[in-house]
Amino acid sequence: MDKKRQEDLKMNCKWKIIITTVIVVMIIGIIGLVIYELKVGFKKIYMSLEPNAFDDQYMGCEMDMMKKAKELLAEERKIDPQLNDVWEKAEKTRKNLPLDLNGKSIGEPFEISVIAYTDYEIPFYRKFNNKVRTCCTSKDDYMKSFQFKAFHFYLTRAIQLLGGVCTPVYRGINLKIYPDQTREMRFGQFASSSKDINVARHYAKGSGTLYTFTTCLGASIQHLSYNKSEKEVLIPPYQVFSVSAFESNIRGLSTVHLEDKTTYSNFNCAYLEGEKKDSSTSNSAPGNILVWPGHLTSLPLFVLFILLLQG
């Protein structure tokens, strides 16, 4: 009897050790998972309105900037060898294009800026976009530290001149990007997208972020691109979107569904006269800029035009 009791005690002790070990392992696992989630959470990249982006739309000063841009570009090319090389190459490329570009001709410097932007061999676009996205907290910042004023003007105007057609597009990046609490965002740079979802999926690499949306402000630049198979549509920095849905699949690919909301710029005609508005101004606040390229370029002017017609 004593022998059986001893065996039972040993068995109970063994089970207690096993159960205790399992519980300890589970607790350690849970603690490790919590720590991992906290670390990942701190490292998450969130969508935002990119408040420091240089987002000038040049409304009302297009002709004045045209007069300044040629001289500015010459200075910028002297300072930056990569810009000089990519522009020189794009000039030569443009000469081999059809004269009227199938009815889409917008003028030499604008077309050259688009061609240069699409050059992967001389990847000036990377440096340029980084500067656009992180440029400025003030007009002084822009004047002193943003060295691509002419290129920005030419590319912005190119999008405005080529745009105006609402197009379903897709954008893929090899990064995980999450919506913030506002669920509003701008790319804050010149953002490449494609009419072909498979092109965007290629850039998302299976575990990055795939944006899907319709843009009425972006411009199809396929006819000017070095990479025509990408069917590229270029999105301006000032277009604002709202996140309507966010989902992830088991492989880790995040899909972000965006809705075109409005446009917003902190700057307008900054090189000539503009000052940066208060960055705390919300997107729905009075003074937001609504742009329809090729038409009246601000809401107040549009209202005035209607009143004059009625008068």
ABEGO torsion letter per residue (X at the ends): XAAAAAAAAAAAAAAAAAAAAAAAAAAAAAAAAAAAAAAAAAABBBBBAGAABBABAGBGAAAAAAAAAAAAAAAAAAABAAAAAAAAAAAAAAAABBAAGGGABAEAAAAAAAAAAABAABBAAAAAAAAAAAABABAAAAAAABAAAAAAAAAAAAAAAABGBBBBBBBBBABBBBBBAAGBBBAGBBBBBBABAAAAAAAAGGABBBBBBBBAABBBAAAABABAAAGBBBBBAABBBBBABBBBBAAGBBBBBBBBABBBBABBGAAAABBBBBAABBAABBGBBBBBBGBBABAAAAAAAAAAAAX
